[in-house]
Amino acid sequence: MGSSGAETGLRDADLAVYSWVLEHRLVTPEAVASGTGLTEEEAELSVKRLCQARLLHTNPQDAAVGFAVAPETAAAQLAAPLEARIREQQEEVAAIRQEIDRFVPSYYGHRSHAGGLEIIESLEEVRAALNQASTRCREEMLTSQPGGGSRVPEAMAEALTRDRAMLERGVRIRTLYHHTARFNGPSQGYVAAASALGAQYRTAHELFGRLIVFDRELAFIPAQDGSWGAVVIREPSTVAYLCDIFEQTWDHATPFAEAASQGLERVAREIDETILRLLAAGLKDEAIARRLGMSLRTARRHIADIMEELGATSRFQAGVTAVARGLLDPREPAADA
């Protein structure tokens, strides 16, 4: 069976029947079967399908005579009722928007605005705003996703659908993850799929925080009240500053690769070196875990292993011992952490 339309059910054999009737102007099963090599039953069913698709008309005075109709004419006849329903629905949508839009000034007049900032308080509103921004994005989207290894597959599937639509429009996408995302199966699958479409991904041991920027004009950062809200930034200088931070981190990040492909031992060593530097800078366990995009439990396990290996009983002693063993550069400004 060949391909068929959802409404007409046409088959590949119908094309041969249509061409034969177009030339011979006969639609009897015997004549069509003889001319096309179909059985009479197949020929009769094909003629019925073509008549239903408005591609054939029979002569009211002589049922054996049939006429082939121009495809564009047939399509116009079939589509006319659907187009009428679409117009009605478009008018309904326009009426809904016109009615609801009357409330927009009141809503935005009571929202938090300050110097090009807008506070979005609920997760539903954040997702709606992100979807709208991605639809309007023309050139580039920059994202920083700390804790990339903890993203759930469902969220990644939704993001991939959104990203695919942008990439197909020619939008450039660049994303930063923590190195820990290399150990996460869903992250690996997501990056592989999106990279095949043209997106670019890099990883770093430390990230500056969560950030999404569209066309270097509109930025989203998380609200700091522990909610799922977001702060929307449109002020040009602030957005440009955030883009500069992204670019600096991007330049020092490495292309995304699975941990196994780079060598688990090497990746683990790099993570331990970063933890050592953060310990020497005086950061607490919670801050270290957040900076490296790993769970608190995992971070504490790394810290305990490092302290045991160095034979250190305090963070200060661990830093001194690490410098003495050449594991840390004493000239590196630990306070930068």
N, C-alpha and C positions, 0 to 999 in steps of 0.2 A: 504494500500500500504506500502511495506517495504522500507528500505533505498535503495538508488540507487547511482551509480557513476555518476559524472558530465559528463563523456564522453559516457559511455555505456548505461546508463539508466536501468541497471539490477535491478530486483526486487527479493523479497524473494522467490516467486514461481519458479523463474528460477533455483534456487538451486535444487529444487526437480526434475525439468525436466532434468537438467544436470545429476543428479545422476541416473535417470531412463534410459536415453539414454546411459550413461556410461556402464550400465549393459546389456541393451537389444539391443542397436545399431539400433533402429528404430526411425524415426523422423516424421512419418505421424501424422497428427492431431488426427486421430481416435485412433491410438495406444497409443500416448502420453496421450491423455485425459483419456483413459481407465486405464492406469497405474498410473496416478497421481491424478485423481479425479477432474481435471480441465475440463472446457468446451472445445469443439473442437476449438472454436475461441481463447480462452485464450491459449490453447496449441500451436496453430499456431503462435500467436504473441510471445510467449516465445521462440519458436525455432528460430524465426527470430532475436530476440534480442541476443540470444546466438551465432548465426552465425555471426552477426555484431560484437560481442565482441570477435570473433575468438575462442570461447570455443567449438563450434561445427563445423564440416565440413560434408557436404553431399557427397555421392558417385556420381560422374558424370554419371556412368553407371546405377545407380539405385537410384532415388531420395528418395525412402523410407528408405534407409540405411544411417545412420549417425554415425559419429565418434566423441567422446569426446576428446578434446585436453587438454594437461597438462596446468594448469593455468599459470605457469611461461612462457610457450611458447607463450600463447595468450597475456600475458602482454608485453612480449618483442616485439611482432609484432605490437601491438597497440602503444607502447611507442617509437618505433624507429623513426618515423618522428619528434615527439616532442623533443626527445633527440638530434636529428640532428640540430633542430632550436636552442636549448639551447647552443649547442657547437658553433654555428655560432655567437650567441649573446655574449657568453663569449669571443670569439675572438675579437668581435667588442669592448667590454668593455676594454679588455686588450690593444687594439690599441689606444683607446681614452686616457687611463691613461698614456700609454707610451709617447704619443705625448704631453699631457698637463704637465706631470711631468718635461719636459725640462725647464719649466718656474719657477719651485719651487725655485731653488737657487736664481734667480733674485728677486722673491717676498719676500722671507724671508731675503734676504740681505738688503732690503730697509725698513723692518719693525723695530719697536722700540724694541731693545733688550738691556738689561742691567742687568748683574749679575743674570742670570736665570729668568729674567722677560720678558714677551711678552705682548704687548699692542694690543688688538683686538678692533677695532673702531666701527664696525657696529653690530646691533642686529642680523642680519642674520648670520654673522660670529660667533658671540657668541653662538647662538643656534646650529650651525653646530659643533662647537668645543665641546660643552657640550654633544651633541648626540654621537659624536665620542668617547669622554672620557667615557661615560656611557657604550658604547658597549665594550670598552676594559677593563672596571673595572672588577677586579677578586675577591676582598675580601670585600671591605668596601667603603661606601660613607657617608660622614658627611656633613650635611647642616645646615646652620643657615638662617632662613627666617624672618627677621624683618617685622613688619606690615603684619603678616600672615592673618589678617582679611580682607585685601583688595585684595587678589588674586582673579582673575576672574575665573569662572567655566571652560572656554575654556582652559586656561593655566593649570589648575589642571588636566583636562582630558588628555592633552598631557603628563604632568608629570607622571600621573598614568600609562600610557602605557609604558613609559620609565622605571619607577620603577618596574613594574611588570616583565619586561624582566630580570632586574638585580636580583630580588628576586628569580625568577625561576632558575637562575644560581647559587644560593647560596650566593649572595652578601648580606652583612649585611648593612642595611640602618638605620641611626639615624638622626632625624631632630629636630631642636629647633624652636619654634614659640614664639611670644609674647602671653601673657595671653589673649589679645584681640581676638585672633583667636578662642577662645572658644565660642565667641558670633556669629561667622560667619558660616552660614549654609553650604556653599560649602566646607569650611575647615573641618567642622565636618564630612561631607560625605566622603571627600578625605581621612582623617585620618582613618576613620572606614574601608574603603575599603583596604587601604594599610596595616593597622595593621593586618587585617585578613590574609594577605599574609606573614606577619612576620616582617614588618617594625616597628620601635619604634619612638615614638613622645613624646616630653616633652615641657613644656611652662615655660616662665619666664617673670617677669615684665619688665626686661631690657635685651637687647641683645647687644653684642659688634659690630654687623654689619652683612652684608650679606656675606656668605661664602659657598663655595662648595669645598670639598676635595675628591679626588678619590685615594684610596689605599695608603693614606698618602704620595703620591708622586707628585700629581698634584693638585694645588689649584687655584680657581677662586675667585677673589674679584672684586667689582664694580669699574669702573673708577670714579674718583672724579671730572670730568669736566662737570657733568650734563648730559652726553650722556648715551646711552644704552650700551656703551662699557664695556670691562672687562680687568683686568690685570691677566695674566696667570703666575703662579709662579711654578717653578720646583726646585729652589734651596733648597736642603734638610733641612738645618737649619731653613730657613724661614717657610717652610711647617710644620716642626715639632713644631715650635713655635705657629703657628696658630692652630694646633691640640691640643696643651696644653691648649690654651685659650678655645677652644670648650669643652674639657673634664672638665675643672673647672666649666664652666657654666652648663654643663650637670649634674654634680654632685649636683648642688644646684637647678636645675629645678625640676618641678613636672610632673608626667605623664599626658599626654593630657586627658582632660575630659571636657565635655560640662559644661558651666557655671551653667546651671540649676541643673545639677547633684551634684555639689559641694555647691550649695546655692548661689543665686545671691547676697544676702546681704554680705556674706563672701568675695566673689570675689570683689565686689565693695569696701568693706572696705580695702582690700589689695591694690587695685589700688590707693585709696585715701592716704594710708600711704606712698606709693612710691612717689606719687606726692608731698606730704608734705616734704619728705626727699630731693627731687630734688629742691623744692622751697627754702628750707633752705640752700641748697648748692649754690644758686644764679643762677640756670639755667633759661634761658628765655623760654617763652611759646613754641617757635618753637623747641627748643632742647628737652623739656619735651615730646612733642608730638612724636618726632622722636624716643626718647629713649623707649617710651611705645608702639610704633607701632599703634598709633591712629591719627586721623585727628586733625589738629590744632584747628578746631572748637570744637571738642569733648573735647580736652585737656583744652581749655579755659573755657568750661562749668564746667568741674570738678573743675578747679582752682577757679572760681567764687563761686561755692557752698561751697568749703572749706573755702575760705576767709570769706564768710558770716556766716558760722557756727561758726568759731572761733572769729568772731567780729573783724577781723584784717583789717587794712587799708594798710598794706605793707607786702611784703614777709618776711622781717626781723621780723616784729611783729608776723606774722603767725608762723614762726619757734619758736620764744620764747614762744608763747602761747601753741604751740603743745608740747614743752618740759615740760612746767609747768603742763600741763594736763596729762602728761605721755604717750602722743601719739607718741613721738619720744624718742629714747635713746640718751641722751646728750653725751654719750661717743662714739657714732657712728661717724666715720670720714666722715662728710658730703662732704668734699672735694673730696672723692673718686668718687663721682657722676660726 
